[in-house]
């Protein structure tokens, strides 16, 4: 049973590391900050961050693969929102790294 617990802890740590690495980029943090205000399409994100579409699309792809954002097709465009459950899980993981009093 100890091996399963150890494997589960390693998997959890790997998941945190992947999530935290996604947050290590200012552009991705900017995207998440903007999406915290509500759903946005790529054009709105480009305008808000003053970056070109390929750059925003690249970072959105990484955030999608990391399950931190979700895209939904609306007509000809895709609207992005943060995946609140994944972001909350990452925040909870960070809380577990804090010393207990």
C-alpha positions as CSV (number, residue, x, y, z in Angstrom):
1,X,0.0,0.0,0.0
2,X,2.9,2.4,0.7
3,X,4.1,2.1,-2.9
4,X,0.6,3.2,-4.2
5,X,0.6,6.2,-1.9
6,X,4.2,7.1,-3.0
7,X,3.2,6.7,-6.6
8,X,0.1,8.9,-6.0
9,X,2.2,11.5,-4.3
10,X,4.7,11.5,-7.2
11,X,1.9,11.9,-9.7
12,X,0.5,14.8,-7.7
13,X,3.9,16.5,-7.6
14,X,4.4,16.0,-11.3
15,X,1.0,17.6,-12.0
16,X,1.9,20.6,-9.8
17,X,5.3,21.0,-11.5
18,X,3.6,21.0,-14.9
19,X,1.1,23.5,-13.8
20,X,3.6,25.8,-12.1
21,X,5.9,25.6,-15.2
22,X,3.0,26.9,-17.3
23,X,2.7,29.8,-14.9
24,X,6.3,30.7,-15.2
25,X,5.8,32.8,-18.4
26,X,4.5,36.4,-18.2
27,X,2.4,36.0,-21.4
28,X,0.6,33.0,-20.0
29,X,0.0,34.8,-16.7
30,X,-1.3,37.8,-18.6
31,X,-3.7,35.6,-20.5
32,X,-5.0,34.0,-17.3
33,X,-5.3,37.4,-15.6
34,X,-7.4,38.7,-18.5
35,X,-9.5,35.5,-18.7
36,X,-10.2,35.9,-14.9
37,X,-12.4,38.8,-16.0
38,X,-14.5,36.7,-18.3
39,X,-14.4,34.8,-21.6
40,X,-12.3,36.3,-24.4
41,X,-11.5,35.3,-28.0
42,X,-8.0,35.5,-29.4
43,X,-8.5,38.9,-31.0
44,X,-9.4,40.4,-27.6
45,X,-6.4,38.8,-25.9
46,X,-4.1,40.1,-28.7
47,X,-5.5,43.6,-28.2
48,X,-5.2,43.5,-24.4
49,X,-1.7,42.1,-24.4
50,X,-0.5,44.0,-27.5
51,X,0.9,40.8,-29.0
52,X,0.4,39.1,-32.4
53,X,-2.0,36.3,-33.0
54,X,0.5,33.5,-33.5
55,X,2.1,34.3,-30.1
56,X,-1.2,34.3,-28.3
57,X,-2.3,31.1,-30.0
58,X,0.9,29.4,-29.1
59,X,0.5,30.2,-25.4
60,X,-3.2,29.3,-25.5
61,X,-2.3,25.9,-26.9
62,X,0.1,25.3,-24.0
63,X,-2.5,26.4,-21.5
64,X,-5.1,24.2,-23.1
65,X,-2.8,21.2,-23.0
66,X,-2.2,22.0,-19.3
67,X,-5.9,22.1,-18.8
68,X,-5.8,25.7,-17.4
69,X,-8.0,27.1,-20.1
70,X,-10.9,25.7,-22.2
71,X,-11.9,26.9,-25.6
72,X,-15.5,26.8,-27.0
73,X,-16.3,27.5,-30.6
74,X,-18.7,30.4,-31.1
75,X,-19.4,30.8,-34.8
76,X,-16.1,31.4,-36.6
77,X,-14.1,32.2,-33.4
78,X,-13.1,30.3,-30.3
79,X,-13.9,31.8,-26.9
80,X,-11.5,30.9,-24.0
81,X,-12.2,30.7,-20.3
82,X,-10.1,29.5,-17.4
83,X,-10.7,26.0,-16.2
84,X,-11.6,27.0,-12.6
85,X,-11.3,23.4,-11.3
86,X,-7.7,23.0,-12.5
87,X,-6.7,26.5,-11.3
88,X,-8.2,25.8,-7.9
89,X,-6.4,22.5,-7.7
90,X,-3.1,24.2,-8.5
91,X,-3.8,26.9,-5.8
92,X,-4.7,24.1,-3.3
93,X,-1.4,22.4,-4.2
94,X,0.5,25.6,-3.5
95,X,-1.3,25.8,-0.1
96,X,0.0,22.4,0.7
97,X,3.5,23.7,0.4
98,X,2.9,26.4,3.0
99,X,4.1,25.7,6.6
100,X,1.4,24.6,9.0
101,X,1.0,26.5,12.3
